[in-house]
Amino acid sequence: MKGAIGEALSRRDGPAKVTGRALYAADTPVAGVAHAVIVGSTRPKARIIAIDTRSAAAAPGVIHIFTHENAPKLAPVNVVLADANLPPLQDDRVLYEGQPVALVVAETLEQATEAARLVHVAYRDEPFDTDFQAGAELAEPVTQFFGLPLDTAWGDVGAAWDKADAKIESTYVTSDRHHNAIEPVATMADWRDGELVLHDAVQGVSEQRQVLAQAFGMAPEKIRVRQGFVGGGFGGKIWGAPHTLLAAMAARALERPVKLVLTRAQSYTAHGYQPATRQTVALSATADGTLTSLRHDTIAAGAHIGEYIEAAGWDTYALYATPNFKISHRRRKLDRLSPAAMRSPFGGVGFVAVEIAMDELAYELGQDPLDLRLRNYAKADPADGRPFSSNKLRECYEEGARRFGWAKRSMAPKSMRDGSELVGYGMASAALRAFRFPSNARVSIDRQGHVLVETAAHDVGQGLSTILPQIAASVLDVPVASVSLAIGDTALPAASFNGASSNTMSVGSAVEDAAEKLKTLLTQAGANGPDGYAGALAALGGERLSADGAWVPEADPAAPTVFSFGAIFAEVRIDPDIPIPRVTRALGVYNAGRILNPRTARSQMTGGIIWGIGQALLERSEMDTRLGRFLSKNLSGYLVPVNADVSGIDAHFVDDFDPHASPLGARGIGELGAIGIGAAIANAVFHATGVRVREMPIRPEHLMDKM
């Protein structure tokens, strides 16, 4: 049957996107809409002593200008990931550069933009600190995140270190990075008879509704959040950002629809970023390479607002078997906007340090880096001995090495050349814990055999619009072409937000449950397979039959530990005269349970690998510590990979059915692709040049005069 689970079906949302028929939040047609533009603070820390809006208010088309002096009051919110400590335009405090200090609303976007330039703000500056590189001693311990324990320890790391035959300890640095989705964040707010309809580019419509309900003191049922197509999220469209509250506030006060679309520059100061880290990893081992201890200490940039921390060591424990282990996290609070999740938080940052350290230990021992990892493969959860729900990392290593040609690698640095170019091979491991959330869905069918799947889930480009119809089609044994989908609307059955690689497991399992229940109802009504569905509906006397499904993840603390795994291999080439590393091949082999659609899954992993190339070689938000602002708020000064940077990418899967992860047998993959690739590239650079770089991105100056 065309489109069943396991088939490599093309993305169903592709044609609408490439032909321009796809409507995004800013495209939503609403009659009488006004346009809002944010005026951001030019100071990182200050008090507003005066705002002159006279010239702006007199400009053509201006409807109203909101400041802290006249803005309606908003209640604080306590939803996870919302910046509850600083609702916009509520007082005269400025706590980060770019913070909204005024909102100009006009008849057209051009008029609002011009008037925003005419708003003049006088500040009383206060001492500020935006320099993460200085003052590490000011970092404060953080032991919990999302209400879960953050730090883990067992055994005696110090004693094992003292007795070890081999040991390495180094500090690794990752940089501030920013979300740069193709679609800037946009919100369209429309109040009607005391109720709010919000068209929003957001990764959680249900969570956004909770934020709005708390901020405006309303019943959630009076708010409807809708989300159509989303042009990328990557954690940058999480709920609770100030622009959404501002758009809704203005629309309510002015009694007309208001649209607010962030500029590219505002995207750097409006909804979080991935904060820089300094990580120290210490490894000790016996002479044969058996790990005796692993210590991973993280200092991450943070903010005085919000509680986010880049939990770089959170998943480290799952990678390798070791009798002695310790991780710690500290946060250096700065006068910046709050950091936020960005594709592959935690492992995507933390495994940079751990996997470069493993490469260093391999060279200290004179062992092949792959052999060292195989020797320390964790057969069970190293923290408590529980079994993994499924762990085929060993098979990933073996398949990846075979496909990549790892056996052709000579171990000595600078020993491989192709003409004048130095050639290096590097590898790393990847692991991603399974975040799973309760979700609901509805599946219905009419007499013509048309199936409808409804759920308030989201597709931010990861392929959910293709996979959910495949699940329903497989259960009901109908062509996937006969299945349509309604998503991204709080009027639909509640589902989990899009993030943490959770949707396929969580929402997909709810869809499967609903489809199974619908099939049972049809069978009870006399249907013997798809050909009998119309007759069953006729016997029931209805035009449409529906069933609601739900899934709640298992909460048993004794249940197996659920992780996805991967092995990453990279080849780099470097001209000694122009030492700019080029990734010429990258291969990932992954174990993520059952692969529901190999085509969309491979697309996810390819995108993640490209993301990791950016982390390793290009992406870095420079902070001007004199002015307390990010220096380049655009794609001319902030570099991301382009086509010339991403040749030779390949991704494969070691498929298996994981019944502990979800009824579908699938685990999360979206974040997994960006984990490990940065370290694999750094290790390949060392192999090519003999220069160990412990900072990302790797820049030419790291290699000049050292090769």
N, C-alpha and C positions, 0 to 999 in steps of 0.2 A: 504494500500500500504506500502510495507516494506521500512522504512526509512523516512517517512514523518515527518514534524515538529511535535514535541511533543513525538515522539517515542524514546525510550532509545537505540539508535543505538550505537554499539561499535565503538571505535575510528578507523577510516579508516587508520590512519598512524601507528597503533600499530604493525601489522605484520612486516612491513619494519624495524621498530626500534628494535624489539626483535630478528629478524633473522640476523641483521647486514647489511641488504641491503640498509638502509638509508645512504645517503651521506651528510655529514656536510661540512662546508666551507673548513676545512683543508683536507678533503678527495678528493676534486675536482681534477681530473686528468688533469694536464696541462704539456705539453712537455717542457723540458728544464728549469724547475723551479729552482730558487735559493732560499736559505733559509736565513732569517734574524733573528737576535737576538738583543734585546735591551740591552744596558748597562745603568743601572739606577744609578742615583746619590745616594751616601751614606750619603749625608748631607741634612738637611731640608731647609737650607738657606745659600747661598754662592755665590761666583764668581769663575768661572773656570779660573785658571791661566795657566794651561798647560795640554795637553792630549798627552800622549806617546802611539802611536799606532804601533811603529816599530816592536815589537815582535809579536803582533797580526797580522799585515799585512804579516809577513813572515811565518805565520803558514800555514800548508797544507790546500789547498782548498779555501783560503780566496780570494774573488773577489774584495771587496772594503769595506772601513770603512768610514762611514759618521760621521762628528762632526759638531759643529756650525761653524767651520773654513772653511768647504768645502761643506756643504749641500746647495742645491738649495734653493732659497728664496721662501717662501710661503706667500700669501696674507692673512690678517686677515679675519675671517668669522664672520657673525653676525646672524647665525641660532640659534634659541632657543635651549638651553641645550648644545651647543658646547662650549668648553673651548677656546673661541675666543681670550682671552687675552694672551695666551701662545702657539702659534704654535711651534711644536717641532724643536729643533736644529737650532734655529734662532739667538741666542746670547749666551753670557757667563753667564746669570743669572740662578741660581738654586732657585726655589721657593717652592719645596717640596721634601722630600725623595722619591726616586724611579723615579723621573722625568727623561725622556730619555736624556742622555748626549752623547751617541754614538749609532750607529747602525752598526753592523757587518753583512756583507752578504758573504756567502760562498756556496760552491757546495752542502754541506749536512748540516743537522741540527746539527749533532755532531761536525762537523768542526766549524760551526759558534758559537756554545756554548763554545767550548774550546777556540777559539780565543777571545771571549768576556771576558773571565777571564784574558786575557793577556793585556787588555786595562787598562792603569794606568792614573788616573785623579788626578791632584793636585788642591786643592781648597784654596781659602781664605775665611775662615768661617766668617759668620756674625751672630750677635745675633738673636736668633729665639725664637718663642713662639708657642708651640704646646699644652699647658696645658689648656684645656677647663674649668677645675674645678676652676681655679684661674682667678681672674680678670673679674668677671661678670660685673663690672662697665664700662668695655671697650666695651661692646656690643652696637651696633648702631641700631637705629630703621629702620625697613624695612616696607614700607607701600604698595608696589605693588609687584606682582609676575605674570609672564606670561602676563604682561600688565593689570592685573586685580587688583582691590582693595583687599588688604590683610586683613586689620583690619576693624572691624565692631563694632558699638556701638549704643545703644538707651537707653532712660530713664536716670535715675540717680542712678547709682550703689552705690555710697557712701551714699546717703540718705537712700536707701533701707537697706543697711548693718546696719546702725545705729539704724534702727527701728525694726530689725528682732527679732523674738522670738528665733530662732536657727541659728547658723552660724558655718561654719568650714572654715579654710584656711590652706592649706598645700602645700609643694613643692615636686614635683615628678621628678625623674631622669630616663631618658632612656639612653642607652649606644650606642657607636659607633658600627655599625654592617656592615658586608660586604656581597656582593653577592658571592655566591659560587655555581654557576651553574655547572652541570656535565660537560658541554662542555666549556673549556676555550675559550676566545675570539680569533678568527682567521680571517685573511684576506689574500686573494690571489689576487694580482694585475697583470694585463696583458695589456700592451700597444700595440696596433696594428695600424700603419698608423695614428698616432696622436690621436687615440681614446682609451679610457680606459674601460676595462671590469674588474669589481671588484666582486669577490666572497667573500661575507662577512657575518659573524655572527653578524647581526645587527637587531634592532627592527624597523627600518624605512629606506627602500631602497630609497624612494623618498627624504627624508631628508638628507640621506647620500650623495646622488648625488648633492644636493644643496651645502653641505659643500665642497665637492671636486671641484665643479665648481668654487666656490669663491676662494678657496685656490690656485688653479692652473690657475685661470683666463681663464676659458674655458666656452663654451656654454654647458649647461646641456645635450643637445642632443648628445654631443660627449662622454658622459659617460653612461655606463650601469652598474647598480649595481644589482647583483643577489644573492639570498639567498635561499638555499635549506632547509634542516632540521636544526632546531636550538635546541640545547640541553639546553633549559632554558635561560631565559633572566632576568626577575624580575627587569628591569630597568638598569641592568649592561651592556646591549648591545645597549645603546642609541648612536646615531650618533655623529660624531665629535671628538672621542677620538684620542689621538696622534698616536696610533699604526697604524690606518688606513691611516693617512696622510703619515706616514713614509714608509709603504709598497708601496703606490702609488708613492711616491717621488723616492724611490730606483729603482723601476721597470722602471720608466721613464728615470732616469739617466743612468741606466745600459743597457737599451734596451733589457730586458729579463724579464720573469715573476718572481715575488718575492712572497714568502709565509712567513707570520709572524704569529706565534702562541704564545700567552702569556703563561708563566708558571703559575702554581697555585700561587706562591708567587707574581708574577707581577700583578696578578688579584687584589691584595690588594692595588696597587698603580697606576693602569692604567686607571680606568674608574669609579671613584666615589665610594661612600659608603654612608650608612645612618648615618648622624651625630648625636652625642649625644645631648640631650636637658635637660634643667632644666625648668620645668613648674610649675607655681603657679596657683592654682585654689582656688577661694573663692566662697562659696555658702551661700546664706541666705534664710531663709524660715519662714513661719508662723508656729504656733504650730501644725497645722494639716498636715504639710509637703508640702504646696504649695510654690514653689520657688518664691522668691521676687527679687533675683538678681543672676547673674552668671558672674564671671570675670575669664578670662583665659589668663595668660601672659606667653609667651614663650621666652626663650633665647636658640638659637640653634648654634651649632658649624658651622662655615663657613670657607671660605678661602679668600686669597687675590687675587685669580684668580677666574673667574666665578662669577655669581650672584645668585647661588642657595641658597635657604633657606628652611629648613624643616618647612613648614607652618602648624605647629601642631594644631593651633586653627582655621584653615580656615573653617572647616565644623562643628565646635562646635555649631554654632547658630541653626542648623537644628534639634537638638535632643530634646530639651525641651522648653515648653512654659514658658517664663519668661518676665515680663514687663521691666526689667532692665538688660542690657547685655553689656559686653565690652570684646574685645580681643585685644591683642597687640603682636607684634613680634619684637624681636631684634636678631641681628646676631653678634656673636663673631668671628671676622676674625682671622684666625690662619695660621701659616706657614705649611699648609698641602695641599694635592691635593683637588680639588673642590669636595664637596659632590655631590650626584646625587639622582635621584629618586630610591627608592628600594621598593619592593612590599608593597603596601598599605602605601605610604607616606602620610603625613598629618594626616588623621584619624587613621591610624594604630599606629601612635606615640601619637597623641593628645588625643585620647580616653582612652589611658592608664591612663592619669591624671584625666580626667573628670569622668570616670566611677569608679575609686577608690574613688574619692571625693564624688560621689553620695552614695557609700556604707558607707563612713564615716558619711555623713549627716543622712542616715537612722538610723545608730546606735546612733547618737546624739539625734535623735527624738524618738528612741525606736520603729521604724517602720520596717516592712519587706522591704528589698531593692526592691523587685518587686513591692510592693504596692506604694512605693515612685515614681517609674518610671511611673506607670500607672496613678497616680494622676497628673503628670506633662507632660503627653503625649501631643504632639503638633499636633493639628488638622489641622493647616495651617502653612505656613512659618512664624516663629516668627519674622523675620526681617521686613517684609512688609505686612503680612496678605494675600499674594497670596496663593491660594490653592496648595497643593502638587498634582502633576500629578496622583499619587496614593500613599497611605501610609497605609499599613496594619501592622505597627509595633505592634499595640495593639494585633492583631491576632497572631503575632509571639510570643509575650510574653505569651499569653494564651496557644498556642499549645506547645511551648517549656516547659513551666512549667508542663503541663500535661505529656508530654513524659518523662521529666527528673525526675518527682516525687518530684517537689519542695515543695509540701505541706507536705512532710514527714520531712522537715528540721526543727529542733528546732533552734530558733534564737540565743541563747546564745553561745558565742565562747567556744570552748573546751567541748561542751556538747554531741558530737557524737563520738562514738568509734566503732571499729570493732576489738575485741581482744585487742592487745596492741597498735594498730594504732589509731591515731587521724584522724577523717574524717571531711572534710569541703566541703560545697557547696558554690559556688559563681556564680554571674551572671553579665552581662553587656549588654549594647546596642551597636549597630553598625549602621552606616550610611555612605553612599558613594554617593557623588554628581555625576551626569552624565556628563562626558566629551564626546561630540559628535563632529565629524569632517566630512567635505565634503569628499565623496568617490565616486569612479566610478567602474564599472564592465561591463563585456561583457559576454553574454550567447549565445551559438550557438548550432545548432543541425544538424546532417547529415541524409542521407536517411536511414541509418541503425538504427536510433533512438538514437545514441550516443550524449549525451549532454556534452558540455564543458563550464565550468565557468572559466573566466580569470579575474584576478585582481592583482594589485601589493601589496596586503595585505600580512600579515605574520602569520604564525602559530609557536609560540614559546612554544607550548605544551599545549595550553589552549583548543584545540578541534576545532579550526576554520576549519581545513581540513575535519572535519566531518559535521559541521553545515552548511557551505555554500552549499555543494551538497544537503543537506536535503532541504534547502530553495528552490533551483531551482527545485528539484524533486517534491516538494509539489505544486508549482505553475503550472508546466507543467503536473502534474499527471502521472509521469513516475517513475519506480523503481529507487531508489537512486543508485543501482549498475550500472545503465547506465550513471551515471553522473561522469565525471572526472574533475579534478581541476588543474589549473595552477596559481601559486601565487609566490610572492617574487621576482619580476623582474620588473625593471623600464621600460622594453619594453611593459609591460602590462598596462591596464588602471590604472591611478593613484589612490591610496587609502591612507587612513590615516595610520600612524605608529601604531605599536602594543604597547599599553600602556594605562594606565588610564581606563582600562576596557571599551574601546570604540569600539572595532572591531565588535562585534556582532551587535550592534546598527547601526554603521556607514556603514561598508562594507556589512553587511547582508542586510541592507535596499537597498543598490545599486544593489545587486544581485537580490533581489526580484523585483526591478523596471525593470531590464534588462529582467528577465524571464517573467514578465507580458507583456512587449512590444513584446517579441518574440512570446508569445502565441497569442497576438493580430494579429501579422503578419501571423501566421499560420492559424488562424481562418479566416482572410480576404481572404486567398488563398484557402479556402474551407475545412479546417480540422475541423472535428466535434469530438474533443477529440484525445487522443494519437494515436488511430488506423489510424487516417487520416493524421498524420504528414508526412509520406513518400509520400503520394499522393500530398499533398500540395507542398512539395519541388519539386516533378516532374512537377507539373503544373507551378511552377515558373521557371523551367528550370535550377535549380542549384543543386549542391551536398551538399551545406551547407548554412544555413540561420542563421544570427546573429543579435543581437540587443544590443545596448549600453544602460546602465542604470546609474543613478546617484542619489545621495541623498545629500541634504544640510540641516542641522538642522535648525529648526525654530529660528529666531533671534528676535522675539517679546519680549521686556522686560516685557510685561504684561502677558506673557504665564505662565502657572503653573510651579512651581519649581519642578525639577526632581531629586529625590534621590532614592537610594535603601536602604533597612533597614534590620536589623536582631536583634535577641535576642540570646545571648550566655549563656550557662550554663556549669559549670565545677565542677567536683568532684576531690579533691586531698586527698591523704592519706600520713601521715607522722609518722614515727617511732620517738618518743620523744628522743630516745637514739642516733639516726642517722638522724638528721633533714634535710633530703633531700626530698623535695616535689615530689610526683609522681602523675601525672594526670592519673586517672583510668577511668574517663569518661569525654567526652566533646561532647556537643550537640549544634548545631547551627540551628536555624529556620529562614529562610530568605524570604523577599518579594522583588523580583527583576523583577516584571512584568511577562511576558509570558516566561516560560521555554521551550526553543526550543529543548533541548535534556537532559532529566533528568539524564542520565548516565554521560555525560561529565560535566554537571553542578555540580552534586554531587562530581565528582572528583576534580573540581576546589575548592569547599568549603572545602573538606577534606584536600587538600593540603594547603589551607590557614590556617586552624586550626592548622595543624602541624607547619606551619611557626610561628604562634602565640605562640605555646608551646616553640619553640626555643627562641623567644623573651623573654618570661616570665622566663625561667629557665636556659637557656644555653648560648645564644649568646652574646658575648662581646669582642670587639677588644680592647685589652689593649694597651695604648700608653706609650711608654718609653719617658717621657718628658726630660730626660737628653740627649738622642740621637735624639729625635724628629722623632721617627719612631714607626710604629705599631709593637708590639712585636712578635706576632705569625702569620706569613703569611702562614698558612697551616691548614689542618683539624685535626692535632693532638693537636694544642694549641687553635684552635677556634672550639668550640663545636657546633654541630648541632644535632637535634633529630635523633635517629635511631629507628628501629622497636620496641625495648623494651620501648621506651618513648611514643608511640602513640597508645596504645590500647584503645578500647571503643569509637572511634570517630563516630559520627552520624551527618547527615545533612539532612534537609528537607526544603520544600518550601511552602510558602503560595502563590499559583499561581494566577495571574490575568493578564488581557490584558491592557497595558498602552499605549493608542493611542498617548499621548503627548510625550512620550519618543522616539518612533520610529514607522514607519509603521508596523513593525513586532510585536509591543506591548511589546518588550523586553527591559530590562535595563541591565546595566553592573553588573557583579558579580565577576570577577576574583580577584579584590582587596578586595572585601567585606569580604571574608572568613578569612582574617588575621586581621580584625578589631574587637576589643572587647574581643578577647580570652585572651590576656595578662592580662587585668584588671579582667576578670572573674576568672582567676587562682589566681591572687593576692588576690582577695576578698575571694576566697575559702581557701587560706592559712590563712588569718585572722580568718575566721570562725573556722578553725581546731585548731588554736594555740592561738588565742587572741593576736598575734603579728602583728601589722600593718607595712607592708613593702611597702615603697614608692619608691623603686628603682628596676630597671630591668637590668639584670636578678636577680631573687631571689636566693640567695646563702645560703648555710648552716650557714655561719657566721652571717647572718641576724637573725637567729633563735636560735643559740646556747646560752644557759644560760638565755633565755628570756621566755621560754615556761612554 
